[in-house]
Every structure is written in C-alpha cells, then in structure tokens.
Amino acid sequence: MPQAGPLGAAPGGPAPYGQQPQPGGPAPYGQPPHPVGPVPYAQPGPYGIPQQAPHFGYGGGPGMPPIPPKRKAAKVWGIIGAVAGMVVVGTVVSAMGIRGGGSSSGGSDAGPKYRITVPQTLAGGEYKLAKDISQQAGSAVPSDGDNEHNVKAAGGQYSSGTKSLVMLGLYGTIDDPETTVDHTIRGMTRDGKTEVAVTDKEFTPSGGGDSLTCGVDERTEMGQKVTLTFCVWADSSTSGNVAETDASELSKDPYSVDLQEFADKADKIRSEVRKPLG
C-alpha cells in the first residue's frame, strides 16, 4: 500500500471569501486573515499536479470551535484552512495520476454504483457541516484521468468542539481503486510542507466491512506543526478522504492517535455519505 499520508470551518459564513481585517488588530471572529478566492492551480508538477494546497477560509457563525485568545485565533483558523486544502490536492493527484499496477476490481461494470453526498451532520451527529466545499473542489479536480472517468467531487468541512474534519469524495468510474487510494495519500505530501508521521496501513472496521487505509501526517503551516489523521477508501464508483485535526492540540503526538478508532469513525462516515446512484 502507499507510503504517505485534512480542516474545518464554521457554519454560516461566506468563506473562503472573507473580509480583509483592518491593520493593527487580529482577524475578526471566524474570518481568514486575508481574502481567499476559488481553489487555484499552483505550478504543475508531474501529470500537471499542483504543488501547493489550495487554501480554504473560514466563515463566521455559531457552532465554531472555541477561539484561542485574540491574535492566535486568525493563525489557528488560517492553519486549519490551509490544511483542508491538502485533501483537495490529494484528490487532484488521484484524478490525474497514471494508473498503477494494483489489481483492478473497478471499471464500468464492477459492483454497485454510488454517489457522494454532503450531509448536515456526520458520525451520528458528532460533526456539523460548516461549509460545503463541493464547488471549490470540483473546479480543481479534472473529470477525466487515466484511472478515473466522468468524476464529480463532493465534500464539506465539519466541526465538533475543537475538532475540525474534512470529508471529500469523488464519484464516477474508477478503474483501479488501489491506485486511487495510493495517489490520494501520496498527493497530500507533494507540497513540501507535509511529511508522513505514521505510515498508512489498511484497517478493517471493528464491525466488519470494506477496509480503509489510514495514517497520520505532520504539516508545517505558519511555523506551526499540525498533526493530521486521515482515512481513505475507494471502490469502483467512489473514493473518499476523511481527515481530522484538533485546534486544542495541533501538535498532538502522532503515535498517540488510535488509528483503529479513527478507521471505525471513517467507516461510519463512509456509510453516511456514500449513497446508491439513481
């Protein structure tokens, strides 16, 4: 399996189109420290892949994780917004990457067909939708690649207390799900700011079912180390990436993360967002 290894927003705001803060003071509650436009492409790398993660801003409104004291607030939300963009970059890599040598269990005639939805809550109501990022992600992710065809993107930024979570998926036709998982995970470490902290491995949910590939990355953003836990899955018609960080412990020890527990959570989320097509 691959070697490599997203986040949050608050409900109700127009992020990433935040207002520019006035000089001399911290960014207003829930607003990014500078305006953010639609997801851009950076300088292309192999296969035309962007080298830098697009930045996702925050909106304001109730339900946001508690804000750290004053000047730290804008920095924390800026960090989490930037980390969220890693998920999109990984998905772009997946959609544009060359098909690998994994066993092909996908294809147009393989298995049931699903789509990815963006519910108002995830994990049995633990996380609440802060921002639907489907449009921004869709503008960055190509609809056709060597391994994925006629794909659409759907995803959202969610929050639960101090925790921020991004769910981003693709649905269409996937020739080789293993290649999709591989490229998605490797894509998140292409920007030079993110490193593998705990090598990804396959986990079977405690309740049984299809496996997920989970790991922990560390990203350096604005001089701050950020611990990012993620799980990725793919089948013949969908792929998904679920990633979480916590504003209260951005630099959490990666080896203290219970990946089986997170895999169980990601499996529950998969069942909530993956719905039959038609």
N, C-alpha and C positions, 0 to 999 in steps of 0.2 A: 504494500500500500504506500501512499505518498509520504514524502518527507516534507513537511511544512505545516504551516498552520493556518463582531464585530461588536456611540451606540446609543442611543436613546434620544429622546426628545420629550417635550412636554406637550400635552394636548392643547388645541385651541389656537395656536399661533400660526402665522404665515410662513414659518421657517421653510426653506433657508433664506427667504427674502427679508432679513431683519433690518432694523434701522441702525444707522451709524451712531454710536454713542458720542456724547459731547466730550471734548477734551477735558482731562483733569479729573475724571471720575470713572468708576467701574461701569461696565455694561449694565443696562437695566435688566431687571429680573427676566430671565428666560430668553434674552436676546443675545445673538452671537456678537463677538467683538468687532465684526465687520460684515458688510453685506455679502451674501453668498448667492450666486446665480445658479442656473441649471447645471447639472453634472457635466463637467467638461472632459474632453480628452486631453491628456498630457502628451509629452513626447512619446512617440511609439517605440516599443521595444520589439522583440521577436513576435511575429504574427500580427504586428500592429497593436500590441498590447500597451495600454497606458502604464507609465512608470510610477505615477503617483496616485494616491487615493483621492477621489472627489470628496469634497468637504460637505457635510450635512449640518445645517444650523439647527437652532432650537426655536420653538415658538413659546409664547407665554401661556399662562392659564393654570387652573387648579390641577392637582394630581402630580405635579412635578416632584422629583426627589428633593429633599431638603437642601437648601442652598448653603454652601460653605460661606464663611464670613467674607463679605464685601468683595475685595479685589480678587479673591480666589475663585469667585463664582464664575466669572466670564472665562477664566482659564480652564476650569474644570469642564464646563459645557463645551468650550471650544475643543478640548481634547477628545471628549466623548463623541462630538460630532465628526471630528476627523477620523476617529477610529471606525465609525459607522461606514465611512467610505471604503474601507478595506473590503467589506463584504461585496460591494459593487465591483471593485477591481477583480476580485476572485471570480465573480460571475462572468465578467467580460473575458477573462482568460479562459474560462471554461467554454464559453460560447464560440470563441475564435480559435481555440487551440486545435492542433492537429491530432487526429485520432491516434491513440496509443495502441499498445499490444495486449490490452486486457481482453478477457473473454467477453464477447458481445452477446448479451442477453436482452438487448434492446431492439430497436428497429420498429418500423411502422406496424408490424403485425404481432409484436410481442406483448402479451399481457394486457390488462385493462388500461383504459386511458383516464387520466386525471387532469385537473387544473389546480392552480394555486390560488387561494383566496386570502383576504386580509381581514380577519375577524376583529371585532371591537375589543375582545379580550383573548388572552392565551393562557395555557397551562391551568385550565379550570378556573379562570378568573383572576389568577395571580397577577398577570400583567395587563395593563390597559393601553390601548392604542393611543400613541401621542401624535404620530404623523404617518400618513400613507406615503411611501416613497416609490410607489409603482411607476409613476410618470417619470421621475428623475432617473430611476434605474433603467426604465425602458428606453430612454433616449441614449443611454450609454451602451446598452447591450445589443449587439447585432442579432438580427432574427435568424440568420443562417451562418453556420460554420461547418467545418469538416466533420464534426461529430454530433452537432445539434442543429435541428432544422425547424423552421417555422415556429420559433420560440417566442414567447411573451414573458415579460418579467412582472412579478407582483411581490410586494413586501411592505413592511412597516417598521417603524421604530416604536418600541413599547417601554413602559416604565412600571416599576413596582418598588415603592420606597426609594432607597438609594440605588437600586439596581436598574440598569438600562440594558435593553435587549433589542437586537435587530433580527428580523426574520426576512430573508429574501429568497425567492424561488423562481425557477423557470418552468414553463410547461410548453410542450410541443412534441417533437420526436427526438429521442436520444438513442443513438446507435449503440454506444458503449458506455453504460453507467459508470463503470470503474474509471474510465478516462475522465469523465465529468467530475467525479469526486477528486481525483488526483489533481486536475488542473485548477479546480476551485480552491483547494487548500494551498497549493503552491503559489497561486496567484496572489494570495494575501500577504506574501512575504517578498514581493518583487520590488517594492518601492524603496528598499534600503533602510527603512525605519523600523521594520518588524522582523523579529527573529523567532525561530522555534524555541519554546521553553520546555515543553513536554511533548515528545514525539507522538504524533497521532497514531491511533490504533483502532481496530474495529471493536465495537461493543454491541452485544445483544441485549435488548431491553429486558429488564427483570421479569416483565410479564410475557416475554416471548415476542416474536415478530421479526421483521427485517432488521438487519444490523445497520448501525450508523458508524461513521468514522469521526472520532473526537480527539481533541488535543488542546494544548494551551500555547498561545503565542505571547510574546512581550513586545510592545511597541514603545518607541521613544517619541513623544509628542510634546513640544514646548518645554523640553528639558525634563519631562516627567515620564517615568517608567509606568506603563499601563499593562496590566495583566488581562488577557482576553481569552475566555473559554469558548470553544466552538464545537459544533457537531454538524456534519454534512451527510446528506444522503442523495441517492439518485436511483431512478428506475427507468423504464422505457419511455415514460412520458413526462416525468417531473424530476427536478432536482431542488434541493433546499439547503440553506445555510442558516443555522441558528447560533448566534453569538451573544455573549453577555459580559458586561463589566460592572463594577460597583464603585460609585463615586466616593463611598466612605472608606474604601481600601483599594485605591487604584493600583498600588504596587504590591498586591497580595502575593504571597509566596506561591509560585505556580505549582509546586509539588504538594501544596496543601489542598488543591482542588480535587474534589471527588468526581472523577470523570464518569463513573458508572451512574452516579446520581444525576449528573447533567445529561447523560445519554437518555436516561428514563424520562427526564423533563422534555428533551428534544423530541423523543418519540411521541409523547403526548401532544406536543405542538404539531408534529407532522400529521397526526390523526385529525387535528382541528383545522389545518389549513389545506390539506390535500383532499379534494372532493371529486367524485366521479364527473367526467366530462359529459355534457349533454343534459 
